[in-house]
Amino acid sequence: MALNPISPLDEFNRQLLSHVHPSDWVNPQPTGRYNLVVIGAGTAGLITAAGAAGLGAKVALIERDLMGGDCLNVGCVPSKALLRASRCVAEMRRGREFGLRFGSPPQVDFSELMTRLRRLRAGLSAHDSAARFQSLGVDVYLGDGRFMSPDTIQVGDRTLNYRRAVVATGARATRPSVPGLDEVGYLTNESVFNLTELPRRLAVIGAGPLGCELAQAFARLGSQVWLIDKYDQILPKEDPEAAQILAAAFRQDGVQMVANATVETVFRNGPDQVLQCRVGDHAEEIRVDAILVGVGRTPNVDGLNLEGVGVAFDPRKGVQVNDSLRTTNPRIYAAGDVCSTHKFTHAADFQARIVIQNTLFYGRGRASALTIPRCTYTSPEIAAVGLDEQSAREQGIAINTFTQPLDKVDRAVLDGEEQGFVKVHVRQGTDQILGATIVAAHAGDLISEISVAMAGKVGLKRLASVIHPYPTQADAIRKLGDAYNRTRLTPFVKRMFERWLKWTR
């Protein structure tokens, strides 16, 4: 078993590994049948194991690599530390807009900021450690788990008997089949946070959330960045107007976007890594020092012997589950990136809660009942929840859309963050919120108010009556409630008001 390579092995990464894959760990001896055996100690697996054990279940948790999964080790945690450093650099460069004068442009100490990243990650890792989960009453097994029969899983020389099992093995970075790429070498989210020197020139293949976040971050830190994607639009799953605003921000940060492009081959020419691209109807050559690939996620279904226990899966789409997150084997469930189209930490968290309910207590939790927001942590952030205009059209749902530009929101203007909007979609003729998109500096925080409203069936009319502190950017949401209420003042209603007011004068 090869561990996810974490480097350099400084004091912070050694601390990390001592928590998430201690070298001296001794797997327990199983005694009796487990209520639940969970394979995979990422977010879905950790929440399932801890929650079930806390309710009194006998639980085993198996992890072949690093506890904490992608989020802690090579995803959310390190990426947001890097993004925060890059945002600080960008804010300093904007100082003149706010009347601030610096003697020289900010100098980036990339080695130091990566040390900070490793230090913060190591500090947070104790929460996901093997020792902590052992203290919670979970039997932690480090090694490869494999189904051996309808009720047993093998881990090394240990055989675990279970009543229910949960597959929560997550996903990994997709490896694109570009000729020469493997030979030249490339970075993914699993290796980019091992860097100790800033690449002078960086090509990012894929303009999804990962590619966009890191392309902007490295450009702000001083790399010359090319963002290469096969689509016209960056973040192709997001609102086109939102993507246009972000593209303008990228250009301001120096990101060179190469749209409608296919990387046909990669080769090395001296110290350069050379990408031969087809851009529209012409060829283009890009020379860089490093290549970062972010073209999607591939579910981890290999080596589990799922086929041997009747669990249907697709190598690209993952484990097949129903709305209860049960697989085609009624004794085995799945949660998180290995089975979900919503590959987010918060989605995995709440899917795990459904699994606990349905495996231990014959519950009726349904994944389709979850209201799952999403956010790309660029500057500005793009957050969304529910339907957008395109998905409403595809489903034949008539909507009305209300948009509040941030350049008409006082706090956004004062912050110098007026490039953005809050857009809310309601069912036509009602104030029922069906979805929203927010483009703002802290869109990920703002979207939660819309998510709460949707989950609580609170309409846009009601949001207008909620007092928001002034000045805040969240006041944009209240303004949309006012905009909806103005549509209720029809010519007929206005005439009735005028007659009443005239009569009462």
Phi and psi in degrees as a GROMACS rama.xvg file:
@    title "Ramachandran Plot"
@    xaxis  label "Phi"
@    yaxis  label "Psi"
@TYPE xy
-98.7619  124.107  ALA-2
-74.7632  153.221  LEU-3
-56.1412  121.481  ASN-4
-68.8749  116.487  PRO-5
-109.25  122.987  ILE-6
-147.926  163.044  SER-7
-73.2344  160.318  PRO-8
-85.4656  63.432  LEU-9
-84.8665  -173.743  ASP-10
-62.3874  -32.2169  GLU-11
-76.3407  -41.1357  PHE-12
-71.1287  -30.5705  ASN-13
-66.369  -38.7944  ARG-14
-63.3344  -43.5496  GLN-15
-55.7971  -51.8272  LEU-16
-65.1823  -32.7618  LEU-17
-63.928  -24.6529  SER-18
-87.907  -48.5583  HIS-19
-95.9564  -13.6519  VAL-20
-160.184  69.9231  HIS-21
-62.2829  133.146  PRO-22
-68.1647  -23.0561  SER-23
-100.531  16.0345  ASP-24
-68.4997  134.655  TRP-25
-113.426  118.87  VAL-26
-64.3746  139.962  ASN-27
-69.1026  164.186  PRO-28
-90.4567  118.817  GLN-29
-66.5756  139.722  PRO-30
-130.517  117.531  THR-31
75.5807  -176.066  GLY-32
-90.839  140.249  ARG-33
-86.3759  141.826  TYR-34
-63.2219  -36.9208  ASN-35
-148.263  129.361  LEU-36
-115.361  123.519  VAL-37
-110.166  125.648  VAL-38
-102.622  113.908  ILE-39
112.91  122.22  GLY-40
-112.032  40.9608  ALA-41
-84.0077  -161.35  GLY-42
-57.913  -49.0696  THR-43
-61.7237  -44.0931  ALA-44
-67.9175  -41.6606  GLY-45
-65.0184  -45.0533  LEU-46
-64.6823  -42.2299  ILE-47
-60.9895  -48.9247  THR-48
-64.8978  -48.3977  ALA-49
-65.2703  -43.4318  ALA-50
-64.066  -43.6628  GLY-51
-66.9285  -43.4339  ALA-52
-63.0541  -38.3646  ALA-53
-64.0717  -23.9184  GLY-54
-89.0703  -0.848592  LEU-55
102.984  4.55002  GLY-56
-76.8851  151.655  ALA-57
-87.4049  116.044  LYS-58
-128.755  138.665  VAL-59
-117.495  142.48  ALA-60
-126.818  125.444  LEU-61
-113.575  131.618  ILE-62
-139.791  124.896  GLU-63
-88.5172  -18.8205  ARG-64
-121.962  -110.892  ASP-65
-113.799  125.035  LEU-66
-62.5386  145.883  MET-67
99.7341  -19.6058  GLY-68
62.2614  -160.773  GLY-69
-61.3551  -41.5125  ASP-70
-56.0501  -51.432  CYS-71
-72.0502  -46.3007  LEU-72
-88.5984  -42.3317  ASN-73
-139.228  22.6071  VAL-74
-134.709  -113.507  GLY-75
-53.5441  -48.9115  CYS-76
-66.142  -57.8371  VAL-77
-66.3816  -34.569  PRO-78
-65.6887  -39.8335  SER-79
-71.8615  -29.1734  LYS-80
-64.8055  -41.3012  ALA-81
-66.8382  -43.2232  LEU-82
-63.7615  -37.0083  LEU-83
-64.1623  -40.7357  ARG-84
-63.8473  -41.7275  ALA-85
-68.4407  -34.1795  SER-86
-68.3791  -35.2924  ARG-87
-62.6542  -42.4093  CYS-88
-60.7241  -45.3257  VAL-89
-63.286  -39.1614  ALA-90
-64.8887  -39.7859  GLU-91
-65.1586  -37.7192  MET-92
-68.5274  -22.5014  ARG-93
-89.0029  4.47864  ARG-94
-52.3121  -37.7698  GLY-95
-60.9871  -30.0056  ARG-96
-61.451  -26.3716  GLU-97
-105.874  14.0106  PHE-98
80.3215  20.2158  GLY-99
-102.349  142.972  LEU-100
-124.102  128.76  ARG-101
-114.957  147.373  PHE-102
-65.6406  -29.7225  GLY-103
-154.015  162.524  SER-104
-59.6153  150.417  PRO-105
-61.6171  137.145  PRO-106
-97.5209  128.585  GLN-107
-93.784  119.626  VAL-108
-98.458  88.5627  ASP-109
-61.7239  -39.6691  PHE-110
-59.7122  -41.4735  SER-111
-69.5266  -40.6446  GLU-112
-69.1418  -30.786  LEU-113
-73.5274  -30.7987  MET-114
-63.4686  -42.3601  THR-115
-59.6474  -43.9006  ARG-116
-56.0582  -48.4323  LEU-117
-66.6222  -36.6711  ARG-118
-65.658  -45.0131  ARG-119
-66.5854  -41.8754  LEU-120
-62.0759  -42.9835  ARG-121
-62.5973  -39.8691  ALA-122
-64.4161  -38.7912  GLY-123
-75.0725  -19.6874  LEU-124
-67.9729  -21.2679  SER-125
-59.226  -30.9633  ALA-126
-64.5404  -30.0464  HIS-127
-104.37  15.0157  ASP-128
-74.5803  156.574  SER-129
-60.6293  -41.2624  ALA-130
-63.6289  -41.2662  ALA-131
-63.8305  -43.3055  ARG-132
-69.8462  -31.4882  PHE-133
-62.2185  -40.7178  GLN-134
-67.7955  -21.3936  SER-135
-82.6028  -1.46309  LEU-136
95.1576  12.969  GLY-137
-95.6879  132.271  VAL-138
-80.3821  113.085  ASP-139
-98.3395  125.726  VAL-140
-118.032  123.95  TYR-141
-99.0174  121.971  LEU-142
150.761  179.747  GLY-143
-81.8665  122.415  ASP-144
-93.2308  139.209  GLY-145
-145.232  128.997  ARG-146
-66.6567  130.942  PHE-147
-110.766  -26.5903  MET-148
-159.531  176.866  SER-149
-58.326  -16.16  PRO-150
-138.039  17.694  ASP-151
-135.958  148.204  THR-152
-129.409  135.664  ILE-153
-100.387  132.4  GLN-154
-131.434  105.674  VAL-155
59.5322  -123.538  GLY-156
-98.2499  12.9209  ASP-157
-103.12  138.077  ARG-158
-114.596  121.963  THR-159
-107.198  125.697  LEU-160
-96.7345  134.875  ASN-161
-134.158  155.357  TYR-162
-89.9926  -42.7778  ARG-163
-134.342  150.268  ARG-164
-129.487  154.421  ALA-165
-130.271  125.673  VAL-166
-93.5129  114.648  VAL-167
-136.249  50.0767  ALA-168
-85.9631  -1.98488  THR-169
72.4735  -154.79  GLY-170
-145.386  166.707  ALA-171
-129.801  168.3  ARG-172
-63.6247  132.821  ALA-173
-70.4191  133.337  THR-174
-94.0164  110.956  ARG-175
-73.4062  149.29  PRO-176
-93.5362  70.0768  SER-177
-102.26  122.405  VAL-178
-54.184  129.841  PRO-179
89.2614  -13.2553  GLY-180
-65.8706  -43.8385  LEU-181
-62.5008  -38.8497  ASP-182
-69.4433  -39.3752  GLU-183
-74.1738  -36.8447  VAL-184
95.5947  148.748  GLY-185
-156.577  164.068  TYR-186
-100.861  150.994  LEU-187
-130.615  -176.401  THR-188
-61.3125  -19.9209  ASN-189
-80.1803  -11.0404  GLU-190
-131.483  -17.8315  SER-191
-64.4066  -28.6638  VAL-192
-82.9144  2.52965  PHE-193
-86.4307  -9.33282  ASN-194
-61.3602  142.809  LEU-195
-119.485  -10.766  THR-196
-124.933  141.011  GLU-197
-75.2677  123.672  LEU-198
-62.5934  131.319  PRO-199
-67.2536  -39.5653  ARG-200
-131.606  131.962  ARG-201
-135.4  129.558  LEU-202
-102.33  129.244  ALA-203
-111.88  118.309  VAL-204
-98.8977  114.334  ILE-205
111.64  117.923  GLY-206
-107.427  40.2826  ALA-207
-83.6079  -166.755  GLY-208
-55.8915  -48.0262  PRO-209
-62.7018  -48.5001  LEU-210
-61.778  -42.0568  GLY-211
-67.2263  -45.5072  CYS-212
-59.2844  -48.1495  GLU-213
-78.5022  -30.4296  LEU-214
-60.7233  -47.8042  ALA-215
-65.6952  -41.5704  GLN-216
-61.318  -48.528  ALA-217
-67.7836  -34.6517  PHE-218
-63.4772  -42.1327  ALA-219
-66.9019  -30.7099  ARG-220
-80.2936  -10.8728  LEU-221
123.11  -2.93005  GLY-222
-75.607  148.871  SER-223
-85.5623  117.955  GLN-224
-118.979  133.023  VAL-225
-110.254  127.108  TRP-226
-107.084  111.952  LEU-227
-108.718  128.373  ILE-228
-148.842  153.836  ASP-229
-81.554  -11.6982  LYS-230
-99.5611  165.576  TYR-231
-67.8777  -36.8836  ASP-232
-110.451  133.425  GLN-233
-68.5525  154.606  ILE-234
46.4368  63.9414  LEU-235
-62.4595  -16.3328  PRO-236
-87.5364  -3.67607  LYS-237
-100.577  168.938  GLU-238
-53.5615  127.203  ASP-239
-57.1779  -37.4055  PRO-240
-65.411  -37.8898  GLU-241
-64.1678  -43.4003  ALA-242
-63.7584  -35.4812  ALA-243
-64.6281  -41.1448  GLN-244
-63.1036  -42.3759  ILE-245
-67.2204  -38.8281  LEU-246
-60.512  -39.1532  ALA-247
-64.3736  -38.97  ALA-248
-65.0045  -38.8509  ALA-249
-61.7993  -44.505  PHE-250
-61.071  -38.775  ARG-251
-65.0838  -32.2531  GLN-252
-84.2169  -3.87626  ASP-253
93.6948  8.22344  GLY-254
-73.6538  127.904  VAL-255
-94.8847  111.548  GLN-256
-91.6994  130.508  MET-257
-118.329  97.332  VAL-258
-93.8573  165.484  ALA-259
52.5863  40.2541  ASN-260
-117.637  144.601  ALA-261
-124.654  127.951  THR-262
-80.929  113.489  VAL-263
-88.8422  -34.1077  GLU-264
-161.054  157.814  THR-265
-132.691  136.91  VAL-266
-148.979  167.423  PHE-267
-103.461  136.105  ARG-268
-130.866  97.9114  ASN-269
63.6092  -129.368  GLY-270
-80.5855  -8.89841  PRO-271
-88.0449  143.388  ASP-272
-97.7881  123.424  GLN-273
-112.248  125.764  VAL-274
-106.258  120.477  LEU-275
-93.1019  116.032  GLN-276
-117.364  148.734  CYS-277
-103.795  111.469  ARG-278
-112.773  105.149  VAL-279
62.7318  -118.059  GLY-280
-108.495  15.9554  ASP-281
-133.806  161.595  HIS-282
-93.5216  147.574  ALA-283
-141.37  140.657  GLU-284
-113.448  130.662  GLU-285
-122.592  125.021  ILE-286
-108.502  127.78  ARG-287
-140.712  175.263  VAL-288
-101.192  -18.0388  ASP-289
-154.643  152.573  ALA-290
-123.895  129.178  ILE-291
-113.553  127.238  LEU-292
-108.512  126.71  VAL-293
-140.735  70.3205  GLY-294
-110.295  21.7101  VAL-295
125.945  -177.097  GLY-296
-125.468  141.447  ARG-297
-114.105  124.99  THR-298
-65.9765  145.482  PRO-299
-88.3681  92.1968  ASN-300
-118.819  -4.81657  VAL-301
-76.3708  147.208  ASP-302
77.778  3.41056  GLY-303
-93.2615  -11.8951  LEU-304
60.3594  40.9516  ASN-305
-62.1865  -38.6182  LEU-306
-63.0349  -29.2825  GLU-307
-71.1359  -19.2234  GLY-308
-117.515  18.4518  VAL-309
74.5916  28.9991  GLY-310
-99.5558  114.721  VAL-311
-75.6849  140.895  ALA-312
-155.876  162.126  PHE-313
-122.043  131.16  ASP-314
-57.4509  -25.3977  PRO-315
-97.5351  -34.4611  ARG-316
-97.0803  -19.294  LYS-317
99.0349  -162.08  GLY-318
-73.5037  135.691  VAL-319
-81.9245  124.57  GLN-320
-131.429  159.128  VAL-321
-93.7481  -170.816  ASN-322
-67.5636  -18.4215  ASP-323
-89.1791  1.939  SER-324
68.5175  23.3902  LEU-325
-90.9499  139.004  ARG-326
-81.2975  -174.399  THR-327
-71.4443  -9.14299  THR-328
-100.645  115.855  ASN-329
-62.948  -13.0566  PRO-330
-93.0917  -5.6019  ARG-331
-123.76  131.43  ILE-332
-116.482  171.401  TYR-333
-144.87  154.598  ALA-334
-154.701  154.084  ALA-335
87.4911  -159.217  GLY-336
-62.5253  -22.3385  ASP-337
-69.4188  -16.9578  VAL-338
-135.134  -10.1173  CYS-339
-104.977  145.366  SER-340
-77.8633  -19.4994  THR-341
-92.8005  88.6942  HIS-342
-89.5472  70.1919  LYS-343
-127.756  149.391  PHE-344
-58.8242  -43.9063  THR-345
-68.5104  -30.3089  HIS-346
-68.3923  -42.7703  ALA-347
-61.2995  -39.4355  ALA-348
-56.5062  -51.2547  ASP-349
-78.9927  -24.5041  PHE-350
-66.3496  -36.901  GLN-351
-61.1156  -37.6968  ALA-352
-64.9927  -36.5794  ARG-353
-64.9337  -42.1894  ILE-354
-61.6146  -43.1724  VAL-355
-57.9879  -48.5433  ILE-356
-60.2065  -44.1428  GLN-357
-81.5174  -27.6795  ASN-358
-85.702  -35.0664  THR-359
-95.5177  -27.1547  LEU-360
-130.915  21.1024  PHE-361
51.3982  41.2321  TYR-362
-73.5736  175.17  GLY-363
-124.821  31.9464  ARG-364
-64.4801  140.109  GLY-365
-125.818  132.053  ARG-366
-63.631  -32.7504  ALA-367
-67.8117  -16.0473  SER-368
-81.8701  -9.72646  ALA-369
-76.4791  138.205  LEU-370
-99.5455  106.995  THR-371
-112.368  107.567  ILE-372
-80.0724  167.332  PRO-373
-142.528  156.898  ARG-374
-149.901  136.169  CYS-375
-103.997  124.592  THR-376
-93.2015  49.3349  TYR-377
-83.5791  -175.422  THR-378
-120.972  108.883  SER-379
-75.1057  161.225  PRO-380
-73.9028  152.369  GLU-381
-121.74  119.208  ILE-382
-124.153  148.223  ALA-383
-150.378  157.223  ALA-384
-150.818  145.512  VAL-385
68.7439  -150.67  GLY-386
-77.9084  148.85  LEU-387
-111.67  -178.451  ASP-388
-62.4635  -39.8546  GLU-389
-67.7874  -45.4341  GLN-390
-66.6786  -32.1181  SER-391
-64.9514  -42.8331  ALA-392
-61.5551  -45.0838  ARG-393
-62.6659  -32.2368  GLU-394
-92.0048  0.266274  GLN-395
69.9661  30.1156  GLY-396
-100.623  121.293  ILE-397
-78.4797  129.878  ALA-398
-131.403  159.667  ILE-399
-114.32  139.835  ASN-400
-116.327  131.77  THR-401
-117.144  129.568  PHE-402
-125.604  132.02  THR-403
-117.231  106.517  GLN-404
-67.0263  142.002  PRO-405
-71.431  -20.3031  LEU-406
-72.6218  -0.147512  ASP-407
-112.633  14.9815  LYS-408
-113.656  119.042  VAL-409
-55.916  -45.9825  ASP-410
-64.2217  -38.5604  ARG-411
-63.117  -39.5074  ALA-412
-65.0864  -45.3831  VAL-413
-63.6713  -33.5185  LEU-414
-79.7903  -8.57595  ASP-415
69.2881  31.2282  GLY-416
-127.487  44.2532  GLU-417
-86.1416  -0.96063  GLU-418
-84.2084  93.4275  GLN-419
167.557  -173.928  GLY-420
-165.005  164.938  PHE-421
-118.323  124.65  VAL-422
-125.189  123.893  LYS-423
-122.726  135.535  VAL-424
-108.8  129.474  HIS-425
-120.249  154.694  VAL-426
-62.261  133.619  ARG-427
-55.3146  130.68  GLN-428
83.7981  -0.155445  GLY-429
-134.749  178.213  THR-430
-107.084  14.6917  ASP-431
-68.6874  119.864  GLN-432
-79.216  124.062  ILE-433
-105.157  -18.3027  LEU-434
177.037  169.874  GLY-435
-159.971  154.614  ALA-436
-132.169  135.389  THR-437
-127.219  131.409  ILE-438
-117.656  111.85  VAL-439
-165.393  167.539  ALA-440
-58.7157  -37.0172  ALA-441
-126.001  49.9234  HIS-442
-60.283  -33.9603  ALA-443
-62.2846  -30.9828  GLY-444
-78.6236  -41.0874  ASP-445
-66.4219  -33.6811  LEU-446
-64.6685  -22.1977  ILE-447
-63.5593  -33.2282  SER-448
-62.7548  -39.5707  GLU-449
-68.5715  -40.426  ILE-450
-61.4244  -43.1694  SER-451
-61.9016  -43.2623  VAL-452
-61.3573  -43.5716  ALA-453
-65.7453  -46.0179  MET-454
-65.4395  -33.7825  ALA-455
-92.7077  5.43992  GLY-456
56.9004  40.4299  LYS-457
-94.8033  126.237  VAL-458
-86.1569  171.375  GLY-459
-64.4305  -32.8628  LEU-460
-60.4127  -41.5359  LYS-461
-68.4869  -35.4804  ARG-462
-62.9747  -27.7883  LEU-463
-65.3322  -24.4972  ALA-464
-91.8212  -1.79286  SER-465
-86.7467  121.738  VAL-466
-75.8123  122.687  ILE-467
-104.874  142.502  HIS-468
-61.0836  144.765  PRO-469
-114.172  137.195  TYR-470
-94.8559  130.622  PRO-471
-136.955  157.705  THR-472
-72.3421  -22.7461  GLN-473
-65.314  -17.6334  ALA-474
-61.2788  -18.852  ASP-475
-59.3814  -33.5843  ALA-476
-69.6716  -42.0953  ILE-477
-61.9068  -39.0715  ARG-478
-59.952  -34.3303  LYS-479
-67.8094  -35.4724  LEU-480
-61.5012  -41.7996  GLY-481
-62.4741  -40.3423  ASP-482
-61.8429  -39.6896  ALA-483
-64.4111  -44.5002  TYR-484
-62.3441  -32.2971  ASN-485
-64.9522  -28.154  ARG-486
-70.1288  -18.6989  THR-487
-79.9303  -15.5279  ARG-488
-84.8198  74.1252  LEU-489
-71.9825  163.944  THR-490
-54.1992  -38.1614  PRO-491
-64.5533  -47.4485  PHE-492
-62.6238  -40.5192  VAL-493
-63.1232  -39.5102  LYS-494
-64.2928  -38.2282  ARG-495
-64.6384  -41.7887  MET-496
-61.8214  -44.2939  PHE-497
-62.2033  -40.7487  GLU-498
-66.0585  -43.1648  ARG-499
-61.7302  -46.8111  TRP-500
-67.5604  -34.3594  LEU-501
-66.8979  -40.7305  LYS-502
-68.5348  -30.7751  TRP-503
-91.7826  0.963056  THR-504
